[in-house]
């Protein structure tokens, strides 16, 4: 409980400190007085950043512009902070909750002393702590049961009493312990009736179950937990950053900023730079989230730290890059056909359907611990492969050449999608006054190429 409180307090402190720094920065911005040494460092970083970006031509300069504008914005910083804190607290608190042993209070009424230890041992074997309380009478035990101070009352050596009958498919710790004690006390009574000595009964009580072996390699439960963390991360990244791409293109078109940019940069370079810049931010944020998640998991002893294998991490990183590259071009082209914010939802909804399908299929595969035929097929379809293939990697159901084949298929399709997106962007970005339809853009292209 102490570590749980420490994690919660740490999260509050981090939020408070960063909020304080944000307020201080805002005050300085309003007063027009930069922090000591801030202007010099900022200018030096901007120059170095511009020189690196210039190595990639016009697309690099556009990417640098996207990175600076969005990284300095409050939505990116506060969003990153919120996600990191939520992930850290979720992993820490869930790990502590699973490590916490439930406590079951048991009342004893005229129970022989020789049965005290077996009752406690039964609870320990089931992963719970048993607290014994000796009461004088059955009436006192019934009163304690109704009051809820005890969950189970053992009367003598042959009777167990509860306020409500336990279910055979026990879900609570008290139900599990009551069913276990019912079987074990009955077995001890049968041993005594058979004339066994106390030493013989004790030897039988110490019997260990026979191990169960399997011919096939079982799936690592920790790897499943890691995959269930990785798939939501991919889903969050795709939805957030592709929506950013769509909104960015739409806002530049609606505000006529794109007309100024196109006077100096070719449309293909402008579109490539936007996709590249937002992709860099997505990769940085994903790396920060994964790093914090693994650090907290290691500090709290979570199974996530042991289950996150290098192959799974590599799959998440690869499909973050490949999946973002595929969808970013689609969303950017869609943004060039919109002109107002009220058109964004109608455009983004159809584009997010393949993402949702892939995410649901991947989660179901991990939860059921089996790779269905649908999952294996979708692992080679570019729109759903970023979710289906990492799920198969987490289950250990694919080999390296299958992953490579899926990546190559997605990369080839991404190249084709990028070429088509460039055509749509070039034809639609300067058309204002109405929402441009896909058929209109493609028909215009056929006319011009003819």
N, C-alpha and C positions, 0 to 999 in steps of 0.2 A: 504493500500500500504506500510505503514511503517513496519508492521509485516512481509510482504512478503519480503521486502528488508533485514530485520533482519535475517530471516531464510536462505536466500541465502548467506549472509555474514557469518553467523555461519557455514554453510557447508564448505565454502572456508577456514575459519579459522581452522576448525577441520582437513581438508585435509592437510593444510600447516603445522600445528603443528606436526601431525603424520609423515609427510614426513621428517620434520626436525629431529625428533627423530630417524627415520630410517637412515638418513645420518650420524647422530652422532654415532649411533651404528656401522655402517659400518666402519667409521674411526677408532673407537676403536678396532674393530676386525682386521683391517689391521695392526694397530700399535702394537697389542698384549697386550694392557693395558686395562683391564676390568674397568668398572665404580666402584666408591667407594662403597664397600660393596656388589657389584654385585656377585662376585664369591662365597662369603660365603652364601648369600641368595639362589643363584642358587643351590649350593651343598646341602643345607639343604632341599630345595624343592624336589630335585631329590631323595634324600634318603627317604623322607616321601612318595613320589609318588611311589617309587619302593616297599616300604613295603606294601602299600595298594594294589598294583597290585599283589604282591606275594600271597595275600590271595586267589586269583582266579586261582592259579596254573600257568601252562605254558601259557594258553590262556590269563591270565591277564598280564603277562610279555610282551607278543607280543602286546597286546592292548596298554600297556603303551609306548612301543617303537613307535607304529604308532602315538599315540597322540603327543608325544614329537617331532617327526620328522616333522609332518605336521603342528602342531601349531606354530612351530618356523620358518616355511618356509614363504617366502614373498607372494606366491600365496594365502595362507589362510588369512593372515593378510590384505593384500591389497584388496582381494576379499570381505572379511567381511566389511572392511571400506567402500568400494564402494557401496555395497548393502545397508548398514545402512544409508549412506548419501542420496542415491537415494530414498529410501523409505521415509525418513524424509522429504525431499524436495517435493516429489510427493504428500504426504498427506497434508503437509502444504500449498503448492501453490494451489492444487486443492480445498481445503477447502476455501481458501481466494477467489478464482475465483468464487465459487458458492455463497459466501456471498456478493460479490460485486454487487451492484444494478446498472443496466444499466441506462445511462443518455440519455434522448431524448430531443433535443432542438425543441421547438414549437414556430412558429411565429404567432402573433395575429394581424389581420388587421380589425379594426372597430368591434371588438368583445365586446359585453356588459360586463361590469364589473362583473355582476352576474354570468357569465359563467366561469370566471377565476378559481374559486375554484373547480367547478366540473371537469374541465379539469385536474387540478393537482391531484385531488382525483382519477380520472380514472387511471392515471399512477401509483399512489401509490397502488391501489387495484391490479394492474397487476404486482407488484414487481419491479417497475422502478421509477426513479426520473425524473420529468418533469421540464424543465427550460423554462420559458415564456419570449418571446422577442416581444415587440410591434413595429410594422412597420407602416409606413405612407400610403403605397399604395400596390395594388396587384402586380405592377411591381417590387417593392422592395422585396416583398415576393418571386416572381418568380426568381429574381436574387440570393437571398439567398439560395433557393432550389437548383439551378444549381451549386452554389459554394460549397454546402455541409455544410454551416454553420448552417442550420436548416434542420430537417428531415421532418417536417410537417408544413403546414401553414393553419390556420383556418381563413377564411374570412367571416366576419359577423357572423351570427348564423346558417347559412344554407349551408356552403360549406367548404370542406376540400380538400387541394391541396397537392400533393406529386410530386417529380421528376419522379418517376415510380409508376405504379399502385400497391397497396399492394396485396399480395396473400392471399386468404382466409385461406389457411393452413399456417398462418403466422409463420415464423421462426425467424425473427428479432424483436427487441423490437419496432422499429418504425412501422412495419407492424401490430403488435399486438395493439399498441396504436391507430393507424388510424382506424382499424376495430372497436375497442371499442368506440372511439369518434363518429364514424359514427352512431352506434346504439344509444348511449346515447343522442347525440344532436338531433337526429330524434325523440326520445321519448320525450325530453323536448319540442320540437316544437309541437308535438301532444298534450301534456298537455296544452300548452298555447292555442292551437286552440280549445280545449274542454272547455275553459273558467275557468280553475282552477286558484285559487289564488296563489301568490308567496309562501305562507305558505304551501299550499297543495302540490305544486310541490316539495318544500324542503322536506316534509315528505315522498313523494314517492321516492325521491333520496336517502333517508337514509334507504330504505328497505334492509333487510338482506335476503340472500337466505335460503330456507328451508333446514335443515340438511338431509343428506342421510344416512340411517342406513342399515346395512347388517346383514343377518341371520348367515352367516358363518364368522369365524374369519379370518381376512385378514392377509396376510404375512407382517411381519415387514420389511419395506424398509431398515432400518439400518442393520438388520441381513443379508439382501442380499448383502449390501455393504461389510460387514465383510467377508462374504463367498467369495466374489469376490477377496478379498485380500488374504484369506487363501489358496484357490486353487492354484493360481500362486506360492505361497510360497512352497507348497508341490511339485509342478511340478519342480521348481528350485532345491529344495533339492534332489529329487530323481535323476534328471539328473546329477547334479554336483557330488554328493557323490558316487553314483553307478559307474559313470565313473572313479572316483578316485580309487575305489576298483578294477575295471577291469585293469586300467593302472598299479596300484601297483603290482598286481599279475603278469602281463605280464613283467614288468621291472625286478622283482626279478628272473623270469625265464630266461629272455634274458641275464641278467648279471651274471647268475649262483650263485647269492647270496642265492637263495633258497636251493641250495645244502648244503651250510654251515649251514643254519638254520635247515634243516631237520636232520642234524647230531645230533642236541641237542633237537629238539622239534618234536613231532608227527605231521603228516600232518593235522589231524583234529584240534589239538590245534592251529597250525599255522594259519589255515584258520579261525577258530573261533575268534582268537585274532585280526586278521586284520579286520574282519567284525565288531567286538565289538568296536575297537578303532576308526575307522572312524565313526561309529554310534554315539559315544559320542561327537565327534566334530560336527556332524550334529545337534545333539540336542542342544548343547551349542550355535551354530550359530543361529539356529531357535529361541531359547529363547531370544537371544539378539535382533534379528530383530523384533520379536513381541513386546518385551518390549519397544523398541524405537518407534515403530509404534503407540502403545497405548499412550505413553507419549506425542508424538507430536500431536496425535488426541485430547487428552484431553486439551492440551495447546491451540490449535487453535479452539476448539469447534466443531470438526468434528463429523459427525454422526457415524463414526466408533467407537468412544469411547462408545456411548450409545448402539450401535447395537451388540457389541461383548459380547455375553452372556457367562456365565461360561460353559454352555453345549457345545457351539460352540468351545470355547478354548480347552475344554477337548477332543472334537472330533478331532481337528487338531493335538493335542499332541499324542493321541492314534494312529491315522492313520499315523502319521509321523513315529512312532516306528514300528508299524505292517507292514506298507508298505515298509519301508526301510529294515526291517528284511527279508521280502519275496524277494525283488529284489536284495539285496546285495549278497545272496547266488548264485543267477542266474548269476549275473555279475562276481562274483569271479570265478565260474566254467568256464565261458566263457573266462576269462582272462588266465586261465591255459592252454587253447587250442591255444592261440595266442603266437607268438614269436617275432613279430616286430610291430612297431607302425602303419605301413601301413595296417596292418590286423585289427586294432582296429575298424575302422569305419564300415567295412563290418560286423563285429560281433555285434557291439553296435546298429546298425540301427534296426534290427529285434526285439531286446530286448526293444527298446524304443517305438515301435508301440503300445503295450497295455497301456503304460503310456500316450501317446498322445490321444488315444481313450477315456480313462477315464477322462482326463482333459477336452477335448472338450465336452463330454456329460455333465459333471458337470457344466461347464460354460453356456452351452445352457439351462440347467434346471434352473439355477439361473436367467439368462437374461429373460427367458420366464415366470418366476414366476409360474412354474408348474412342477410337477414331472411326466414325461412320464413313460410308461411301461418299455421302454428300460433302463431308469435310475434306476428304482426299481429293475430290474433284475441284472444289472451290479453292484448294491450295494452289492450283495452277491457273486460275482465272485472275487476271491482274486486279480488278476492283476489290476482290475479297481475299486474295492471297496474303496481304499484310496481316490478317488476323488468323486465317486458317493454317498457314504454314508454321508460324510460331507456336500455335496450339499443338500441332503434330510434333514439333521439336520438343516441347515440354513433355509430351507423352512418350517420347522416344520411338515414334512410329515411322520415322523417315531417316534415310541415310543422307550423307553429304551431297551426293550427286543429284538427288531429288530436289534438295534445297537450291542447289546451283541451277538446275533446269528451270525451276520456278522463277528464280531471280532473272535469268536471261530472258524468259518469256515476258516478264513484266517490264524489263528494260527496253526490249524491242517494241512493245506496245506503247511505252512512254514516249519513245522517239516519234512514233506515228502520231500520238495524241498531241505532242508538242508542236509538230508541223501544222496539224489542223487547227490547234489553238492560236498559233501565230496568224494563220489566214483569217480566222474569225475576228481576232483582236484588231488586225490591220483594217478590216472592212467595217467594223462596228464602232470602233472607239471614237470616231469623229462624227458619227451620225447622232444628232440630238433631236429633241422634240417628241420622241415616242420610244417605247421599248422595241428594240430591234429583235426580230424573230430569226431563229436558226435557219429556216427555209429561205428567208430573204437574203441572208448573208451568203449561204452556199449557192443560191441561184445567181447572185451577182458575181460570184467567183467563176461560175461556169461561163457566164456571158463574157467576162473580161478575158478569161483564158482562151475562149473560142476566137 
